[in-house]
Amino acid sequence: MSVWLLCALLFSLIGQTEQNGHPVSIEEVKVDSEESYCAPSDCGAWVLKVTWRDKFAEKNESEKVGYDIEVLHTEQMRPVHNETIHVMQDKTSYYHWKWTSPIPLQCTSHSVRLRRHNEQHIGEWTPLYTHKGRDLDAATTTVYPHDQVFVVGSNITFCCIVETDKRPLSVFLTPISNRTYISEPLLFEKPCMPNIDCDVEGNPSGSTMFIGYPPDDQNLTCITRNLNSLECHWEKGRNTHLTVNRKTNYTLNGRVCEFGKCVIHAVKKQVTNCTLVARNPLGVKTLTDTADPTRRVWLRAPSEISSVAHARKVTLQWSWNEENYASFPMICQVKLNGKIYNKTFNGEGLSSAVLINLQPFTTYTAQVQCGSYEHFYKWGDWSEITEFSTKEDIPEALDVWIHYSEQTTSVLWKPLTQQQSHGIITGYEITIGKMKKELKTQLCYNITGIEKSGQIITVSANNSAGRSPPSTIIVPSYPGEIQNAVFNWLKRLCLNEVALILFTENELDVGRINSSKGGLEMSWEEYPSSTCGYVVEWFPTYKKTQCAVAWEKIPKCDSGACETWKRSGIFEEGERYTVSVYACTDDSPKLLKRSEGYAIEKKPGKVENLKGKNKGRNVELSWDEVPLEQQNGFIQRYKIITLLSGSEPAESHINMAWTEVPEVHLKLDPGFYTFRVSAITSGGEGDYATHKMNVETIDQMISATIVVCSTVTLIFMIITVLCYRKRKWLKKVFYPDIPEPKLAGKWMTKGIICTEMTEGYMKCEIQEVHGLEHPSITESLHGHDLISSNSRLVPAQHFNQNISKSPVDVSYCPLEKLTSIIGERFL
């Protein structure tokens, strides 16, 4: 290194002497670097600055002069750049030249030399002027550049300075001095913070870079909020991806400010020019705006907003925190429940507004914002949300309807919605003629008996503010609906003939209603006497309960399109509904049409009481229909499956039949069959009922009967023979001889007492009288009669005429005498 410095010094001394008789004209040469923006002062310099003076320039001020400039890596004396420039001669000033190096100037020493030339001759090179690199004195492994900022898309060459006679192991492959190695240029195509490491024998050293964008702020706009100063706002545009001390700095008209907080004083009614400068390490962006404070007013939000509410209106009040707003003409609008109120309010320093046509007994939220009335620029900030509730008012009129069932007539009304009730409903009042009744929560009232017909019924709802206007309905004098209800009631009591005699002419046909996309649709012909439209009533046909009736009133119109009704989404699947149409008249509702149907049909329930009988091969199956409440749709037909049971456990399918009536006739071969019957609706097939039976021919039945009778006869004969042969044994087992009793004492002779009975029979009793001498017999007979008897009934013609025929006479004779009369079989 010392030899290299000595050579450079000698070369410099020689260069300052005259060469070929021409002295060197360039003097006062200075070589320096221009530091880049980075946090540490030694993060990497890329620009080499050269300044000099030319002593010959003073004599030829009007001519251009040229200079050749050459830059070399000092240690290797390898040229890395040369350039020729032409400048106007200046006898008083320095000449300046800059060069941007592809590597940081700290990586190695750079030397510069110059020479002057013109059309007549080329001067000699100046001595070398050197900018020292950090490879001369670096104590540790160092990477350049480090902690520096570059724009996205930059190609950067890094260098690593190591100790003498050592070599890095990473991307630094090309030596440019004894201690410095450089990398290939690296391209950074997106914002990032890369780390570049230089590993020397396991001791890594690194560099962190910051890749981002220059400022891209846009749309500078300056407005006034307090009528005294200007606030400037703008959009940041593209993100620079630079933070902390590398972020963008702003100045507005020379005053430092933060993003969104730039404020300058404005003279009232005077146009102000605003200039914003945005600067970061990668560039500068300048924005300008010309603002007229009278036309750029953005009012602040009202404060301390309050309300005074009534049933249908409210007064909103607020105040302003800016004194200059007190006499400023402004226009204000209100946001009510999240929607802009349909009216604006204006005035100088406006501080109140009245909102009308509000819903009673309703909670509202409100906000207020204002703007300039004379030169409207934009709406100001919204105030804080205030909440208020309007007071109660009398309810609206009830929707009342009358419904006729088989046994009762009911007055019904719909519950009022929150918007209709205008408060909390405390009860209802119903008036029928002179009778008034207060009801609490029920929504219907039953009136029984046709004697109530022709009366006017009114119903009203009550809340704390008062009573609603009465709703009126008239009970028909003898409505066809009551006739229809009584007709159905008589049929249920099996009084069909009475029902037909009384009401055949008045019975209303019940049709099927059309279902449409999960709903019900009904149409009818126009009724000329209708004065107030029509009423459509519907209810579950088989699950109707009190107050379960729904209805809808359809106003009358001239277009003829009012005679159609369609609703969906309110009906249950598999439920049959009865829908009726009434004409609304000045007198009472007139029933026009009635239909039943399903909005959505489901698969039906199971058929009941499936049974079968056969005559030979002819089989007749019959069953009861699915109960109406379980049909879940209109029964379209029945499906009958016939299965033949064979020797194997499985049953073979031999027949499938369809029928629309609950019976079917089949002709089958002899065998054991299983029948499955199921009902079908448009919603699907229901569960099947099962019946099993054996099908036989007449010859088989006769043969089976003969076989059974023969078998029974044979068994009877065998039993008879066995009983005869074993009669003595059977008598001994079941009827053994009873030994004659042997008792002591004297006994009265046996006698027979006979009494004549009706129908030519005599009642005879054989009696024995015991003696009393034997004490044991006396004790054993204690509490019993001493006379025992045995009675028989015999025909009267067996007796002699000396026996009395009187029913009350009783004859007595010894036993021996009557033996010949009665015979041995009566003893």
Residue pairs with C-beta under 8 A, 6 or more apart in sequence:
1 136
4 75
8 74
8 111
8 128
8 130
11 127
11 128
12 127
12 128
13 127
15 24
15 124
15 125
15 126
15 127
16 24
16 127
19 124
20 124
22 121
22 123
22 124
24 123
24 124
24 126
25 54
25 55
25 56
25 57
25 116
25 123
26 52
26 53
26 54
26 67
26 114
26 115
26 116
26 123
26 126
27 52
27 53
27 54
27 55
28 51
28 52
28 53
28 94
29 50
29 51
29 52
29 112
29 114
29 126
29 129
30 50
30 51
30 52
30 129
31 48
31 49
31 50
31 110
31 112
31 129
31 130
31 131
32 48
32 49
32 51
32 131
33 45
33 47
33 48
33 49
33 105
33 131
34 45
34 46
34 47
34 48
34 49
34 98
35 41
35 45
36 43
36 44
36 45
36 46
36 47
36 145
36 148
37 149
37 281
38 44
38 145
38 147
38 148
38 149
38 281
39 147
39 245
40 146
40 147
42 106
42 134
43 144
43 145
43 146
43 147
43 148
44 104
44 106
44 144
44 145
44 146
44 148
45 104
45 105
45 106
46 100
46 101
46 104
46 105
46 145
47 98
47 99
47 100
47 101
48 71
48 98
48 99
48 100
48 101
48 105
48 110
48 112
48 131
49 96
49 97
49 98
50 69
50 96
50 97
50 98
50 99
50 112
50 114
50 129
51 94
51 95
51 96
51 97
52 94
52 95
52 114
53 94
53 95
54 65
54 89
54 95
54 116
56 116
57 65
57 89
57 90
57 91
58 91
60 89
61 89
61 90
61 91
62 89
63 89
63 118
64 86
64 87
64 88
64 89
65 86
65 87
65 88
65 89
65 116
65 118
66 84
66 85
66 86
66 116
66 117
66 118
67 84
67 85
67 86
67 87
67 95
67 97
67 114
67 115
67 116
67 117
68 82
68 83
68 84
68 114
68 115
68 117
69 82
69 83
69 84
69 85
69 97
69 99
69 112
69 113
69 114
70 79
70 81
70 82
70 112
70 113
70 114
70 125
71 79
71 80
71 81
71 82
71 99
71 101
71 110
71 111
71 112
72 78
72 79
72 80
72 110
72 111
72 112
72 113
72 128
73 80
73 108
73 109
73 110
73 111
73 176
73 177
74 108
74 109
74 110
74 111
74 128
74 130
74 133
75 108
75 109
75 135
75 176
75 177
75 178
76 176
76 177
77 111
78 176
80 101
80 102
80 110
81 99
83 97
83 99
85 97
87 95
101 110
102 157
102 185
103 144
103 157
103 159
103 176
103 182
104 144
104 145
104 159
105 131
105 133
106 133
106 134
106 144
106 159
106 161
107 133
107 134
107 135
107 144
107 159
107 161
107 176
107 180
107 182
108 133
108 135
108 159
108 176
108 177
108 180
109 130
109 131
109 132
109 133
109 135
109 136
109 177
110 130
110 131
110 133
111 128
111 129
111 130
111 131
112 128
112 129
112 130
112 131
113 125
113 126
113 127
113 128
113 129
114 125
114 126
115 122
115 123
115 124
115 125
115 126
116 122
116 123
117 123
133 177
133 180
134 142
134 144
134 161
135 161
135 177
135 178
135 179
135 180
138 161
138 179
140 205
141 160
141 161
141 162
141 163
141 168
141 198
141 200
141 203
141 205
142 160
142 161
142 205
143 158
143 159
143 160
143 161
143 196
143 197
143 198
143 205
143 206
143 207
144 158
144 159
144 161
144 207
145 156
145 158
145 207
145 209
146 206
146 207
146 208
146 209
147 207
147 208
147 209
147 210
148 209
148 210
149 209
149 210
149 211
149 212
149 242
149 246
149 280
149 281
149 282
150 156
150 188
150 209
150 210
150 211
150 212
150 282
151 211
151 212
151 213
151 214
151 282
151 283
152 188
152 189
152 190
152 191
152 211
152 212
152 213
153 187
153 188
153 189
154 187
154 188
154 211
155 185
155 186
155 187
156 185
156 186
156 188
156 209
157 182
157 183
157 184
157 185
157 186
158 171
158 172
158 182
158 183
158 186
158 196
158 207
159 172
159 176
159 180
159 181
159 182
159 183
160 168
160 170
160 172
160 180
160 181
160 182
160 183
160 198
160 200
160 205
161 179
161 180
162 168
162 179
162 180
162 181
162 198
162 200
163 179
163 200
164 178
164 179
166 200
166 201
167 181
167 200
168 181
168 198
168 199
168 200
169 199
169 200
169 201
170 197
170 198
170 199
171 183
171 184
171 196
172 181
172 182
172 183
172 198
173 181
173 183
173 184
174 181
174 182
174 183
174 184
175 181
176 182
183 196
186 196
188 194
188 209
188 211
190 211
191 211
191 212
191 213
191 239
191 241
192 211
193 208
193 209
193 210
193 211
194 208
194 209
194 211
195 206
195 207
195 208
195 209
196 206
196 207
196 208
196 209
197 204
197 205
197 206
197 207
198 204
198 205
198 206
198 207
199 205
210 241
210 242
210 246
211 241
212 240
212 241
212 242
212 246
212 280
212 282
213 238
213 239
213 240
213 241
213 242
213 282
214 240
214 280
214 282
214 283
214 284
214 285
215 237
215 240
215 248
215 278
215 279
215 280
215 282
215 283
215 284
215 285
216 236
216 237
216 238
216 240
216 285
217 234
217 235
217 236
217 237
217 248
217 276
217 278
217 285
217 287
218 234
218 235
218 237
218 287
219 234
219 235
219 287
220 232
220 233
220 234
220 274
220 276
220 287
220 288
220 289
221 232
221 233
221 234
221 289
221 291
221 296
222 230
222 231
222 232
222 233
222 264
222 272
222 274
222 289
222 291
222 296
223 230
223 231
223 233
223 291
223 296
223 297
223 298
223 377
224 230
224 231
224 266
224 291
224 293
224 296
224 297
224 298
225 231
225 297
225 298
225 299
225 300
225 322
226 300
226 322
226 324
227 268
227 293
227 297
227 322
227 324
227 325
227 328
228 265
228 266
228 268
228 324
229 263
229 264
229 265
229 266
230 263
230 264
230 265
230 266
230 272
230 274
230 291
230 293
230 296
231 262
231 263
231 298
232 252
232 262
232 263
232 264
232 274
232 276
232 289
233 260
234 276
234 287
236 259
240 247
240 248
240 280
240 282
242 248
242 280
242 281
242 282
246 280
246 281
247 280
248 259
248 278
248 279
248 280
249 256
249 278
249 279
249 280
250 256
250 257
250 258
250 259
250 262
250 276
250 277
250 278
250 279
251 257
251 276
251 277
251 279
252 262
252 264
252 274
252 275
252 276
253 264
253 274
253 275
255 262
255 264
257 263
262 276
264 272
264 274
266 272
266 291
266 293
267 293
268 293
268 294
269 293
269 294
270 293
271 290
271 291
271 292
272 290
272 291
272 293
273 288
273 289
273 290
274 288
274 289
274 290
274 291
275 286
275 287
275 288
276 286
276 287
276 288
276 289
277 284
277 285
277 286
278 284
278 285
278 286
278 287
279 285
294 375
295 375
295 377
296 377
297 328
297 371
297 372
297 375
297 377
298 377
298 378
298 380
299 325
299 330
299 369
299 370
299 371
299 372
299 380
299 381
300 320
300 321
300 322
300 380
300 381
301 369
301 380
301 381
301 382
301 383
301 384
302 318
302 319
302 320
302 332
302 351
302 368
302 369
302 370
302 383
303 318
303 319
303 320
303 321
303 383
303 384
304 318
304 319
305 316
305 317
305 318
305 366
305 367
305 368
305 383
305 384
305 386
306 316
306 317
306 318
306 386
307 314
307 315
307 316
307 317
307 366
307 386
307 388
308 314
308 315
308 317
309 388
309 389
309 390
309 391
310 390
310 391
311 358
311 360
311 361
311 390
311 391
311 392
311 393
311 422
311 465
312 356
312 357
312 358
312 359
312 360
312 390
312 393
313 354
313 355
313 356
313 357
313 358
314 354
314 355
314 358
314 364
314 366
314 388
314 390
315 352
315 353
315 354
315 355
316 334
316 352
316 353
316 354
316 355
316 366
316 368
316 386
317 351
317 352
318 351
318 352
318 368
318 383
319 351
320 326
320 349
320 351
325 349
326 348
326 349
327 348
327 349
328 348
328 349
328 372
329 346
329 347
329 348
329 372
329 373
329 374
330 346
330 347
330 348
330 349
330 350
330 370
330 371
330 372
330 373
331 344
331 345
331 346
331 350
331 370
331 371
331 372
331 373
331 376
332 344
332 345
332 346
332 350
332 353
332 368
332 369
332 370
332 371
333 340
333 341
333 344
333 345
333 368
333 369
333 370
333 379
334 340
334 341
334 345
334 353
334 355
334 366
334 367
334 368
335 341
335 366
335 367
335 368
335 369
335 382
336 355
336 364
336 365
336 366
337 364
337 365
338 365
341 355
345 353
346 373
350 370
353 368
355 366
358 364
358 390
359 390
359 419
359 422
360 390
360 391
360 392
360 393
360 422
360 423
360 465
361 389
361 390
361 391
361 392
361 393
361 418
361 421
361 422
361 423
361 424
362 389
362 390
362 418
362 419
363 387
363 388
363 389
364 387
364 388
364 389
364 390
365 385
365 386
365 387
366 385
366 386
366 387
366 388
367 382
367 383
367 384
367 385
367 386
368 382
368 383
369 379
369 380
369 381
369 382
369 383
370 379
370 380
371 377
371 378
371 379
371 380
391 465
392 422
392 423
392 424
392 463
392 464
392 465
393 422
393 423
393 465
394 422
394 463
394 465
394 466
394 467
394 468
395 416
395 420
395 421
395 422
395 423
395 425
395 461
395 462
395 463
395 467
395 468
396 416
396 420
396 421
396 422
396 468
396 469
397 468
397 469
397 470
397 471
398 413
398 414
398 416
398 428
398 459
398 460
398 461
398 468
398 471
399 413
399 414
399 471
399 553
400 411
400 412
400 413
400 457
400 459
400 471
400 472
400 473
401 411
401 412
401 413
401 473
401 535
401 537
401 549
401 551
402 409
402 410
402 411
402 412
402 457
402 473
402 475
402 589
403 409
403 410
403 412
403 537
403 549
404 410
404 479
404 481
404 482
404 484
404 485
405 485
405 544
406 485
406 486
406 488
406 489
406 492
407 448
407 485
407 489
408 446
408 447
408 448
409 446
409 447
409 448
409 452
409 475
409 482
410 444
410 445
410 446
410 447
410 546
410 547
410 549
411 430
411 444
411 445
411 446
411 447
411 457
411 459
411 473
412 443
412 444
412 547
412 549
412 551
413 428
413 443
413 444
413 459
413 471
414 443
415 425
415 443
416 425
416 461
421 461
421 463
422 463
422 465
423 463
423 464
423 465
424 463
424 464
425 461
425 462
425 463
426 462
426 463
426 464
427 438
427 439
427 440
427 441
427 461
427 462
428 438
428 439
428 440
428 442
428 459
428 460
428 461
428 462
429 436
429 437
429 438
429 439
429 459
429 460
429 462
429 467
430 436
430 437
430 439
430 445
430 457
430 458
430 459
431 437
431 457
431 458
431 459
431 470
432 447
432 452
432 455
432 457
433 455
433 456
437 445
439 445
442 547
443 547
444 546
444 547
446 546
447 457
447 475
450 478
450 482
452 475
453 475
453 476
453 477
453 478
453 479
454 474
454 475
454 476
454 477
455 474
455 475
456 472
456 473
456 474
457 472
457 473
457 474
457 475
458 470
458 471
458 472
459 470
459 471
460 467
460 468
460 469
460 470
460 471
461 467
461 468
462 468
473 588
474 587
474 588
475 588
476 482
476 587
476 588
476 589
477 588
479 588
479 589
479 591
480 506
480 508
480 590
480 591
481 591
483 503
483 506
483 507
484 503
484 506
484 507
484 508
484 591
486 499
486 502
486 503
487 499
487 502
487 503
487 506
487 507
490 496
490 498
490 499
490 502
490 503
491 499
508 591
508 594
509 594
510 578
510 594
510 595
510 596
511 593
511 594
511 595
511 596
512 595
512 596
512 597
512 634
513 520
513 521
513 522
513 577
513 579
513 595
513 596
513 597
514 520
514 521
514 522
514 597
515 521
515 597
515 598
515 599
515 600
515 601
516 566
516 568
517 568
518 568
518 569
518 571
518 599
518 600
519 566
519 567
519 568
519 569
519 570
519 571
519 599
520 538
520 566
520 567
520 568
520 571
520 577
520 579
520 597
520 599
521 564
521 565
521 566
522 536
522 564
522 565
522 566
522 579
522 581
522 593
522 595
523 563
523 564
523 565
524 534
524 563
524 581
524 592
524 593
525 563
525 592
526 560
526 563
527 534
527 583
527 590
527 592
529 583
529 585
529 590
530 556
530 583
530 584
530 585
530 590
531 556
531 584
531 585
531 586
532 555
532 556
532 584
532 585
533 553
533 554
533 555
533 556
533 562
533 584
534 553
534 554
534 556
534 562
534 563
534 581
534 582
534 583
534 584
534 592
535 551
535 552
535 553
535 554
535 581
535 582
535 584
535 589
536 551
536 552
536 554
536 565
536 579
536 580
536 581
536 582
537 549
537 550
537 551
537 579
537 580
537 581
537 582
538 549
538 550
538 551
538 577
538 578
538 579
538 580
539 548
539 549
539 550
539 577
539 578
540 548
540 572
540 575
540 576
540 577
540 578
541 576
541 577
541 578
541 596
541 628
542 576
542 628
542 629
543 575
543 629
544 578
550 570
552 565
552 567
553 584
554 562
554 565
555 562
556 562
556 584
565 579
565 581
568 599
571 577
571 599
571 600
572 599
573 599
573 600
573 601
573 602
574 598
574 600
574 601
574 602
574 632
574 633
574 683
575 598
575 599
575 632
576 596
576 597
576 598
576 628
576 631
577 596
577 597
577 598
577 599
578 594
578 595
578 596
579 594
579 595
579 596
579 597
580 591
580 593
580 594
580 595
581 591
581 592
581 593
581 594
582 589
582 590
582 591
582 592
583 589
583 590
583 592
597 634
598 632
598 633
598 634
600 683
601 632
601 633
601 634
601 681
601 682
601 683
602 632
602 633
602 681
602 683
602 684
603 632
603 633
603 681
603 683
603 684
603 685
603 686
604 626
604 630
604 631
604 632
604 633
604 635
604 679
604 680
604 681
604 683
604 686
605 626
605 627
605 630
605 631
605 632
605 679
605 686
605 687
606 626
606 630
606 678
606 679
606 686
606 687
606 688
606 689
607 623
607 624
607 625
607 626
607 638
607 662
607 677
607 678
607 679
607 686
607 688
607 689
608 623
608 624
608 625
608 626
608 627
608 689
609 623
609 624
610 621
610 622
610 623
610 675
610 677
610 689
610 690
610 691
611 621
611 622
611 623
611 691
612 619
612 620
612 621
612 622
612 675
612 691
612 693
613 619
613 620
614 620
614 693
614 695
614 696
616 696
616 697
616 698
617 667
617 668
617 669
617 670
617 695
617 697
618 665
618 666
618 667
619 665
619 666
619 667
619 668
619 673
619 693
619 695
620 663
620 664
620 665
620 666
621 640
621 663
621 664
621 665
621 666
621 675
621 677
621 691
622 662
622 663
623 638
623 662
623 663
623 677
623 689
624 662
625 631
625 635
625 662
625 679
626 635
626 679
626 686
631 679
631 681
632 681
632 683
632 686
633 681
633 682
633 683
634 681
634 682
635 679
635 680
635 681
636 660
636 680
636 681
636 682
637 658
637 659
637 660
637 680
638 658
638 659
638 660
638 661
638 662
638 664
638 677
638 678
638 679
638 680
639 656
639 657
639 658
639 677
639 678
639 679
639 680
639 685
639 688
640 655
640 656
640 657
640 658
640 659
640 664
640 666
640 675
640 676
640 677
641 653
641 655
641 656
641 675
641 676
641 677
641 688
642 653
642 654
642 655
642 656
642 657
642 666
642 668
642 673
642 674
642 675
643 651
643 652
643 653
643 654
643 673
643 674
643 675
643 676
644 651
644 652
644 654
644 671
644 672
644 673
645 651
645 671
645 672
645 673
645 674
645 692
646 652
651 674
655 666
655 668
657 664
657 666
668 695
669 695
670 695
670 696
670 697
670 700
671 694
671 695
672 692
672 693
672 694
672 695
673 692
673 693
673 694
673 695
674 690
674 691
674 692
675 690
675 691
675 692
675 693
676 688
676 689
676 690
677 688
677 689
677 691
678 685
678 686
678 687
678 688
678 689
679 685
679 686
680 686
696 704
723 730
743 770
743 774
743 777
744 773
744 774
744 777
745 770
745 771
745 772
745 773
745 774
745 777
746 771
746 773
747 768
747 769
747 770
747 771
748 768
748 769
748 770
748 771
749 814
749 815
750 766
750 767
750 768
750 814
750 815
751 766
751 767
751 812
751 813
751 814
751 815
752 764
752 765
752 766
752 767
752 812
752 813
752 814
752 815
752 818
752 822
753 764
753 765
753 767
753 810
753 811
753 812
754 762
754 763
754 764
754 765
754 799
754 803
754 810
754 811
754 818
755 762
755 763
755 764
755 807
755 809
755 810
756 762
756 763
756 796
756 803
756 804
756 805
756 806
756 807
756 809
757 763
757 793
757 807
758 807
760 795
760 796
760 797
761 793
761 794
761 795
761 796
762 793
762 794
762 795
762 796
762 798
762 799
762 803
763 791
763 792
763 793
764 791
764 792
764 793
764 794
764 818
764 822
764 826
765 789
765 790
765 791
765 792
766 789
766 790
766 791
766 792
766 815
766 827
767 787
767 788
767 789
768 787
768 788
768 789
769 786
769 787
770 777
770 781
770 786
770 787
770 788
771 777
772 778
772 786
792 822
792 826
794 822
794 826
796 805
798 821
798 822
798 823
799 821
800 821
803 811
804 810
804 811
819 827
